[in-house]
Amino acid sequence: MPSVDLDEQKALDVALGGLVLRELSEDDGVAHLTIEIGRSGLPCVTVTSGTRPLMLPSDELLEAACRLADAHERAGTGLTGAAYRFEKQPSGRWSMAGDFTYAG
């Protein structure tokens, strides 16, 4: 199965995560980022947090989602979506988990 270079994928994940986290309030303990890639190849981005059921994604976050979609298109992975979960740990640091869906 084709894949995006691991270093490139890591850089994309870190960029997406940083952009989501900078939008959160101190009271947030969890956030979700969902990126759905339509047939046009353009991503639809949804962000939610523990204190806000829907957040307007920043232009920078939309651009980062486009970079993710472009990287997977170039690699021919068939990516149709990505779902990231961010959770604040007791130490105050954030953990991130991602789940990717592919056509086929």
Secondary structure in CASP SS format (residue, H / E / C, confidence):
PFRMAT SS
TARGET T0000
AUTHOR 0000-0000-0000
METHOD secondary structure of the structure
MODEL  1
M C 1.00
P C 1.00
S C 1.00
V C 1.00
D C 1.00
L H 1.00
D H 1.00
E H 1.00
Q H 1.00
K H 1.00
A H 1.00
L H 1.00
D H 1.00
V H 1.00
A H 1.00
L H 1.00
G H 1.00
G H 1.00
L H 1.00
V H 1.00
L H 1.00
R C 1.00
E C 1.00
L C 1.00
S C 1.00
E C 1.00
D C 1.00
D C 1.00
G C 1.00
V E 1.00
A E 1.00
H E 1.00
L E 1.00
T E 1.00
I E 1.00
E E 1.00
I E 1.00
G C 1.00
R C 1.00
S C 1.00
G C 1.00
L C 1.00
P E 1.00
C E 1.00
V E 1.00
T E 1.00
V E 1.00
T E 1.00
S E 1.00
G C 1.00
T C 1.00
R C 1.00
P C 1.00
L C 1.00
M E 1.00
L C 1.00
P C 1.00
S C 1.00
D H 1.00
E H 1.00
L H 1.00
L H 1.00
E H 1.00
A H 1.00
A H 1.00
C H 1.00
R H 1.00
L H 1.00
A H 1.00
D H 1.00
A H 1.00
H H 1.00
E H 1.00
R H 1.00
A H 1.00
G C 1.00
T C 1.00
G C 1.00
L E 1.00
T E 1.00
G E 1.00
A E 1.00
A E 1.00
Y E 1.00
R E 1.00
F E 1.00
E E 1.00
K E 1.00
Q C 1.00
P C 1.00
S C 1.00
G C 1.00
R C 1.00
W E 1.00
S E 1.00
M E 1.00
A E 1.00
G E 1.00
D E 1.00
F E 1.00
T E 1.00
Y E 1.00
A C 1.00
G C 1.00
END
